Structure formats: structure tokens, C-alpha cells
Amino acid sequence: MAPAGFDTTTTPTTPTVIILFVVILISFDVVFLSCAVVVSDDPNKFILRPPHGGGNRNTMFLPLFFSPPNSSRVSPANLELRNSRRHLQKFESRRPNARMELHDDLLLNGYYTTRLWIGTPPQIFALIVDTGSTVTYVPCSTCKRCGRHQDPKFQPELSSTYQPVKCNIDCTCDNDREQCVYERKYAEMSSSSGVLGEDIISFGNQSALTPQRSVFGCENWETGDLYSQHADGIMGLGRGDLSIVDQLVDRSVISNSFSLCYGGMEVGGGAMVLGGISPPADMVFTHSNPVRSPYYNIELNEIYIAGKKLPLNPRVFDGNHGTVLDSGTTYAYLPEAAFVAFKDAIMKELQSLKQIRGPDPNYNDICFSSAESDVSQLSKVFPAVDMVFSNRQKLFLSPENYLFRHSKVHGAYCLGIFQNRKDPTTLLGGIIVRNTLVTYDREHEKIGFWKTNCSELWERLHIYGAPPPMAPVLNRTNLTVDMPPTLPPSEPPQYDHPGQIGVEIITFYMLLNIKYSDLKPHVTDLAQFIAQELEVNASQIHLLDFTSKGNDSLIRWAILPAGSDKYISNAIAMSITAQLAENRVHLPDSFGSYRLFNWNTEPPPKRTWWQQHYLVVVAVIATLILGLSASGAWFIWRRREQSHVSYKPVDSAALEQELQPL
């Protein structure tokens, strides 16, 4: 930043110069320069191909790739060195963790998301949790090709704490050699690329972990499913310097562990913990070798179906990358020999059920009808599956861990386990761990599994300081299928940062299925209901604009600071935007169905130097004027006094004075 220069030389006795001095001070300002940002992290990718092509099934696939020498990913040798260093890090006090809720549904959406707040003031994003990715990224306001997602794009220029990642020897730089860039390519041929920046990231008010500075990707280009998906971006939980987990661990903020718990077939949502937790006594563990592959692998040796071992050599599960556990992949994929054995064993156990076609002609799904429609009763029809690890510990899979519901035939289910084409890697996606707490204990190089109801996780774990489990969202007639998550999000954190300036205005659109002529007499009541739901004063809610078409009314609302306040505090603004983003404004049924979208926040405009210091400048000027005025008055008075004294020439005669007697 470079302040404009000016000359302060004045002559105290010249009024014209004083006026000029005031004008120069008023015109004084500071020019603020804003920067864009940026690291790289991939080429030479090796990709696990999905077994299906085409179609509209909501699935996600793990990206597998080899990194170049200058990539931010850690080499196996360096990884061993880093793990050894982390083993030596012992602290007297237990480090905090970030407890976060998961939203959406694995099979309906193809993924689970969590909420992150980025920047100052914070901007909210819904991100897919992905243990197969290292970079966390969100669409950037400078994006040339980004789809329409759940939340507005990240605006670096509106965050007072944002900084670009400048070009260095540890990253891939842009063509101008100014910023670091990243690129990600996925198995379904979608991709993301952009620049990397650093800003403050917060994790919600259930988190004991305070907001932290972290590096993340600011997208400038999206293709494929990443372009069309509802979620904003990816939260990378994999191994690598750019991973959120690695960044927090390297700063000794959390212990080297995190946990995920996906909801079941009937209930979506779930929970996530960044940092360590006390494992349940009956948690099943398997070794996870960080040098074996860059992904979270486990040592799978055997599979049992209905108590019968599949006739497979344990080496079948150790091909290529071994057995990989990935939260960003929807289904499970076995090597050809393992899949054939698994399918044959399942069909043998289900001879009494009729095999039918799958819901989508683009896929050769293996489906069965005449089964129980109640998920809790599926184990009476479908066999139990056990996965046995090299340490002989056993993970039990219920039917919901390998089946998905047929979308067109009531009471029918399909296998959610497929052949991984000719690739010998065993890939276990999110379906395998539904209603299972999975702890990625990276410090001790092991992964734990604990069967549980993920919607009651906090209560069952008895974590100290855990809030009561949040009530599920009730089915309401005024909620559309693409709006609410299965569980309400955690409220945004309350915190202060240097340079925090709050929010000047929050705007959002409301679409109501009601004629405006019928709505108009009740607009005041509607504003009061909105204010009550958002916990603000009714005077803060203002109608900006409306459009009416047929039976629909589109209203644009604004939320302004209360009373004489100049801005809305960050804490209140984050609470409001979280409710708007999750459509948690509940109105009386008399207003019919409605939807909230396109919410936006605007910080107060950056004040110029003069706006920030005008009171001081005015005080200085007033002091100068008073001082100069006093000096001038004194000077004039002295001149007048001197003019009243009689002046006598040197040679003028003086009257003799009579001597006084002593």
C-alpha cells in the first residue's frame, strides 16, 4: 500500500494557506491493492475407472494418481520421517477437536457434505468430505467456468484475512510465475483447477477447535460432475501437505487422527471429528500402512457370507493399491475374482428371491424383489457379511452396508458392490461404512470400525462437553426435496479477528407459491415471522423488490444492522446465513410452500484514510485555527498598545521634577 504524498509546509500568518492545508488533508487517501491467490498437486494420474458408464446415478469416485517431484504431496520417505516426528510430539494437555455434522445422503446425493466458514467476514460452503483428496477447494468469484452450486462463490476481495499463496519451489506456478496453482482430475472425468489461497477457516460452534489459518483452493475451472453437483466443492481429508488434517496436525493444533460416521439407509447425515477421540472398547482395528499407498488402505484378508468363507487367496485383496477405504466413493468395487465369488455366494443365499432388472437401463445392476421393505428387517432376508483383517479382527456388515434400495420397485434391493473392471485394487466406498464410526488413527497407523447409530453418535460416545444430539428435521409440506439437509447444520462459531468489520447488509430471495395480491396484505406479518425465525428485530427486515407471475411471488429481502449500529456482527451474520443456506426459516402453513435461495452478504465498504481519521484531522485543524487565531489576536493587541504610547524625540526638552525631601 502506498499513501498519496502531500506537502504540509505552511506560513502561520497566511489564512489562504490554512484553507489549502484543510483541502489537502480532506483529499488525502490510501490506495488499497487486492491480490488474487494460489499450489499444485497432481499430473501423471492413474485413475480407477468406475464399472459403469453414462447414466445419471449419483456416485463419486476416488482419484488415484502419482505426483510429480515438485508436487505438494509427501513422498513415502518423507512421510515416514514426518510420522516419526509426529510420534515424538507429546503434549501434557489433550488437544481440542473439531466436531462437525454431516449432511445429505450417500445414495440420493452420491456424497456427504459438511459446512466450513472461510474468510473474514465468514463465507459459508457445503463441501463433500473426501478421504481420497488432499486439496480443499471452493468456487472462486474469478471462476471462468463454474456451475451453480448451493452457496455463492468465495470472494477473496471481501475477506480482510485472505492472502494468496505465492509461487515457490514447492509448488506448480502459473504462467506468470506469481502464484501457485492446483489441478484435480477424477475417475468420472470431472476436474477442478485454480489457485491456492490462505485464509481463516472455522468449523462450527460444536467445535472446541478455534478458527485456523489454512490453505485451500480457489477454483477457476470446473468440468463434469463437479460442475453440475449441488455441493460447492471438496474438503480434502487425504494424506498430503495441502490436506486440512495435515495442516492442522503440522501446527500441533489437533492430534493426528480424524473420524467419520455416515448415516444409514433410512437416515442420512452423520458426524465428523477432526482430531482424536477415545475409541470405544469394542472398536475393531486394522493396520493402515501410509507407505503402502498415498490412500487410506486396510489389510483385508477374507470375506465370509452367511458364515461361509469365500474361496479366495488373501493376495487378491492386495493388488495394485491394495484395499483402499475412501469416503468420496459411493459404492464398493472388488477385483474380478473377488466380485464373482461374492456375487455367486449372495445369489446362492437368495435363491428364494426373484432377480429383477435394475432401476436404470444404463447399469447392469443385480437386484432382487419380494424382500422386506423395513430396513431393520433386511437381515432376515439377506445374509450377513464379515470382512476379516490380517490381525483376525472382524468387521460385520449388515445388509445396508452392501445394498441400495431399488428406486422403482417397492421392497426391492440391489447389490452396491461391483467389479472394478480389470483393476486389481479393492475400493471400499461409503456404502460399506454406513452407520459405522470409522476412526483414521494416522498417528498409530491404524483404522478402527465401530457399528453404531450415527445419528446418536455424540450420546453413545459420552464425549465430555458434547451437546445433546440434535433433533431430526421433521417432514414439512413446505420443504422441497432439493432444499433441506437431513440434519440441521451446526451454528457458526463466534470469534473475532484482527480487521474484522462485520456485515453491512444480508440479502436473499424468497419464492412463495401464493399470488402477490393475496400476499400483499400480509407482507408486514411475513417480515415479522422472518425476523422471529432469524432472531433479529422486525425493523431490520426490509422488502427490496418483488415479482409476481401467476400463482408465484418472488420477494427480495434485506436484513440491515439494528438501530444505530453501522454493521451486523460476524457472529450474528453467520447465524443468519447458516439458517438461510439450510432453509431453516419455518413459516406458518398459511404462507403455503416457499423456498429461500441466492442469499448474499456485503461487508461495509472499506473506509478511506480520511473516513477513518477525519475526527482526528478536524481536531488538529481546529486546534491550529484556534492557535493561529489566538496568535493573530495577540499580535494585533500588542500593535494597538504600542500605538497609544507617546513618542518623544531624543532631543526634546524634558520637564524638571522637583526634588522631594527625605
Disulfide bonds with the S-S distance in Angstrom:
Cys140-Cys218 2.04
Cys143-Cys146 1.87
Cys167-Cys173 1.90
Cys171-Cys180 2.03
Cys261-Cys454 1.98
Cys367-Cys414 2.02
